[in-house]
């Protein structure tokens, strides 16, 4: 989907629900992303991509298990 053509209207519950499901985040997280990035869907997607919680690498997980 070409997201640069879409606007997310945070005042419409159907928009929040649909886009939250699309981005696989909560509606609260979506509202926070909209506050930070604006209402353009592409900007929200870029914000979410750039601010995603870092995932620990497999080597770090193994090291933590060995220390326990």
C-alpha positions as CSV (number, residue, x, y, z in Angstrom):
1,X,0.0,0.0,0.0
2,X,1.3,3.5,-0.9
3,X,1.0,5.2,2.5
4,X,1.9,8.7,1.4
5,X,-1.6,9.1,0.1
6,X,-3.3,8.5,3.5
7,X,-4.1,10.6,6.5
8,X,-4.9,9.1,9.9
9,X,-7.7,11.1,11.5
10,X,-7.2,10.7,15.3
11,X,-10.7,12.0,16.0
12,X,-12.3,9.0,14.3
13,X,-12.3,5.7,16.3
14,X,-12.5,3.7,13.1
15,X,-9.3,5.3,11.8
16,X,-7.5,4.6,15.0
17,X,-8.7,1.0,15.2
18,X,-7.9,0.2,11.5
19,X,-4.4,1.9,11.5
20,X,-3.5,0.5,14.9
21,X,-4.2,-3.0,13.5
22,X,-2.3,-2.2,10.3
23,X,0.8,-1.1,12.2
24,X,0.3,-3.9,14.8
25,X,0.3,-1.5,17.8
26,X,-2.1,-0.3,20.4
27,X,-4.3,2.7,19.7
28,X,-2.5,4.6,22.5
29,X,0.9,3.9,20.8
30,X,-0.7,5.1,17.5
31,X,-1.8,8.3,19.1
32,X,1.7,8.9,20.5
33,X,3.2,8.3,17.1
34,X,0.7,10.7,15.5
35,X,1.6,13.3,18.2
36,X,5.3,12.9,17.3
37,X,5.1,12.5,13.6
38,X,1.9,14.0,12.4
39,X,-1.2,12.5,10.7
40,X,0.3,11.3,7.4
41,X,0.4,7.5,7.5
42,X,3.8,7.4,5.8
43,X,5.3,9.7,8.5
44,X,3.8,7.5,11.2
45,X,5.2,4.4,9.7
46,X,8.7,6.0,9.4
47,X,8.4,7.2,13.0
48,X,7.4,3.7,14.2
49,X,10.2,2.1,12.2
50,X,12.8,4.5,13.6
51,X,11.6,4.4,17.2
52,X,10.9,0.7,17.5
53,X,12.1,-0.9,20.7
54,X,15.5,-2.6,20.0
55,X,15.4,-6.3,20.1
56,X,18.2,-8.1,21.9
57,X,20.4,-10.2,19.7
58,X,20.5,-13.9,20.1
59,X,24.1,-13.7,21.3
60,X,23.1,-11.3,24.1
61,X,20.3,-13.6,25.2
62,X,22.6,-16.6,25.3
63,X,25.1,-14.6,27.4
64,X,22.5,-13.5,29.8
65,X,21.3,-17.0,30.3
66,X,24.8,-18.2,31.0
67,X,25.3,-15.6,33.7
68,X,22.1,-16.7,35.6
